[in-house]
Amino acid sequence: MEPHDRAGTLRGGRDGTHFALELPSDLRLIDGAIGYLASRLRDYGYEGSRLTLNFRVGVSEALANAMIYGNGRDPAKKVRVEVDLRYDHVTVIVHDQGSGFAPAAIPDPTLPENIEAPGGRGIFLIRELMDEVDFAGCGNCVRLVLYRHEPLSRAS
């Protein structure tokens, strides 16, 4: 796991940072990568369940999906993780070397007919835990956004 940093400046003079990681498709590396990313977010003052639940689980699921389904667990294939860390939000882009998929074709795992069916739960969790989720290209790239504070529209 090799981080590559590029510092930036935020509106209002607050510093932001952009960096990337490249990981081989080895599920054992996810925990360490998430630990590293969470420590970087803590340095920016992120804390609480937005960090320990939403970020950790959402990004872990995206990495696992990229490694398992995107790259077929092939350790020769890489998963690239780009992070744009700002005071008010973090954007994580996960890109695998697979052929992609159609996210809209994944069945809703909460429907009664899908409760026992395998698959779809990781994407469901990502969509529930992150504030914005967009799939790009052929489906082998996902952009996750988490705001420091939960947006009012999602508050219950």
C-alpha positions in Angstrom: 0.0 0.0 0.0 1.7 3.1 -1.2 0.1 6.5 -0.5 0.8 9.4 -2.8 -0.1 12.8 -1.4 -0.9 16.1 -3.1 -1.9 18.9 -0.8 -4.7 21.4 -1.8 -6.4 24.4 -0.4 -10.0 24.7 0.7 -12.4 27.6 0.4 -11.8 29.8 3.4 -8.2 28.8 3.6 -8.6 25.4 5.2 -6.2 22.8 3.9 -7.4 19.7 2.1 -5.5 16.8 0.8 -5.7 14.4 -2.1 -3.9 11.1 -2.1 -4.2 7.6 -3.6 -3.5 4.0 -2.6 -3.0 1.0 -4.9 -3.8 -2.3 -3.4 -3.4 -5.8 -4.8 -6.7 -7.8 -4.7 -6.0 -9.3 -1.3 -8.9 -9.1 1.2 -6.4 -9.3 4.1 -5.2 -5.8 3.1 -8.6 -4.1 3.6 -8.5 -3.8 7.4 -5.0 -2.1 7.2 -6.1 0.2 4.4 -9.3 1.2 6.2 -7.2 1.8 9.4 -4.8 4.1 7.5 -7.7 6.0 5.8 -9.6 6.4 9.2 -6.4 7.8 10.8 -6.1 10.4 8.0 -9.8 11.3 8.6 -9.2 11.6 12.3 -6.3 14.0 11.6 -9.0 16.2 10.0 -11.3 16.0 13.0 -13.7 13.3 11.7 -15.0 11.2 14.6 -18.0 9.3 16.0 -20.2 7.0 14.1 -19.8 8.8 10.8 -16.1 7.6 10.9 -16.4 4.4 12.8 -19.5 3.0 11.1 -20.4 4.9 7.9 -16.9 5.4 6.6 -15.3 2.2 7.7 -18.1 -0.1 6.6 -19.0 1.7 3.4 -15.4 1.9 2.1 -14.6 -1.7 3.3 -17.6 -3.0 1.3 -16.5 -1.0 -1.8 -12.9 -2.4 -1.5 -14.2 -6.0 -1.0 -16.5 -5.7 -4.0 -13.7 -4.4 -6.2 -11.4 -7.2 -5.1 -13.9 -10.1 -5.2 -16.2 -9.2 -8.0 -14.3 -6.6 -10.0 -10.9 -8.2 -10.0 -12.0 -11.8 -9.4 -9.6 -12.1 -6.4 -6.6 -11.9 -8.8 -3.7 -10.6 -6.8 -2.0 -9.4 -10.0 -4.9 -6.9 -10.5 -4.9 -3.7 -8.5 -7.6 -1.6 -6.8 -6.9 2.1 -6.9 -8.3 4.2 -4.1 -8.3 8.0 -4.6 -9.1 10.1 -1.6 -10.0 13.8 -1.6 -10.2 14.8 2.0 -11.8 18.1 2.9 -12.9 19.8 6.1 -16.6 19.3 5.3 -16.5 16.0 3.4 -14.4 13.2 2.1 -14.7 11.7 -1.4 -13.3 8.2 -2.0 -13.1 6.8 -5.6 -12.5 3.0 -5.8 -11.5 1.7 -9.2 -10.9 -1.9 -10.1 -9.5 -3.6 -13.2 -12.6 -5.7 -13.9 -15.0 -5.5 -16.8 -17.7 -3.8 -14.6 -21.3 -4.4 -14.0 -24.7 -2.7 -14.2 -25.5 -1.4 -10.7 -29.2 -1.0 -11.5 -29.4 -4.7 -12.2 -28.5 -5.6 -8.6 -31.7 -6.7 -6.9 -32.8 -5.0 -3.7 -31.8 -7.4 -0.9 -34.5 -6.1 1.4 -37.4 -7.3 -0.7 -39.0 -10.5 0.6 -38.1 -12.5 -2.5 -34.4 -11.5 -2.1 -33.9 -11.9 1.6 -32.4 -15.4 1.2 -30.6 -14.7 -2.1 -26.9 -14.1 -2.2 -25.5 -10.8 -3.3 -26.5 -7.2 -3.3 -26.0 -6.6 0.4 -22.7 -4.8 0.1 -24.0 -2.3 -2.4 -27.1 -1.8 -0.3 -24.9 -1.1 2.8 -22.8 1.3 0.8 -25.8 3.2 -0.4 -27.3 3.4 3.1 -24.1 4.4 4.9 -22.6 6.9 2.4 -24.2 10.3 1.6 -23.5 10.0 -2.2 -22.8 7.0 -4.3 -22.2 7.1 -8.0 -21.0 4.3 -10.3 -19.0 5.5 -13.3 -17.9 4.0 -16.7 -18.8 0.4 -17.1 -19.4 0.0 -13.4 -15.8 -0.7 -12.3 -15.5 2.7 -10.6 -17.5 3.9 -7.6 -17.4 7.4 -6.1 -18.4 7.6 -2.4 -19.0 10.8 -0.5 -19.3 11.2 3.2 -20.0 14.5 4.8 -18.5 15.3 8.2 -22.0 15.9 9.5 -25.1 14.1 8.4 -27.0 16.1 5.8 -30.4 17.4 7.1 -32.3 15.6 4.4 -31.0 12.2 5.7 -31.6 13.0 9.4 -34.5 11.1 11.0 
